[in-house]
Amino acid sequence: MLLNIDWLKEFTDINESTELIAERFVNLGIEAEKVSEQIIDLEVTPNRGDLLSVVGLAREYSASLNQEIRLPALE
């Protein structure tokens, strides 16, 4: 699964480089590899269906930093 860092920034604050973001996902047990300055390739296992969306990945990332996640407003 390819993750664009700009999509992740819509839901959480990011002050790290792409390499550090990929390393943080690896530390969380998610296989991750930097593809470019804006893209990370993630290998999500079948038992982690909660990570198959950008919101799920942002939730996991922000939880690792003890940050709040910004969910989109619903009308």
N, C-alpha and C positions, 0 to 999 in steps of 0.2 A: 504494500500500500504506500503510495507516494503522499507525503505530507508537505504542503507548502507552508513555510514559516509565517507568511503574511496571514494565512487563515488562522493559524494558532494565535497570532497577536490580536485577533478580533475578540478572543475570549479570555485572555490572560496577559499579564505584563511579562515581557521577555527582555532581559538585560544580558543575555548570554549569546555567545557565538553559535553558529550552526553546529560546530564540532561538539561544544559543551552540551547543547540540547540533545544531540544524538547520544552522547555518553550518558546523560541523565536517563534517557529511555532504556539504554542497555542496563544501567544499574537498577532499573525498575523491572527487569526481566523481559524486556521487549527487544528483540534483535533489531538494531538500527544501524544505518550506514548513510553518511553524507553523500549526496549525489552532486549537489552544487551549493552555492551560497544560500539558496532559497528553498532547496528541496532535500528532504530526508526520506530514505526508503525504509519502511518499517515492515517487519515480518510479524504479523499478529497471529497468535495461535488460536485454534478453534474454540478453546475454552475461555477466551477473552473477547466475547462478542461485544462487550461494552466499549471496546477500543476500535470498533469499526466505523466510527464517525469522528469528525474533528472535535465535536463537543466532548466526546468520551476521552480523546487523547488530551485535550486541554484540561479536563478535570483531573486526569492522572498526573499531568505535568504540574499543574498548580498545587495539587495536594502534596507533591514531593517538595515543594518550596514553601508549604504552609501559607499559600495565598488564596484569596477569594477568586472564584471564576465569575466572569461577566456573561450571563446568559442573555440572549436577545429578548427584547420586550415583545410580548404577545398582545395583540389587540382583540 
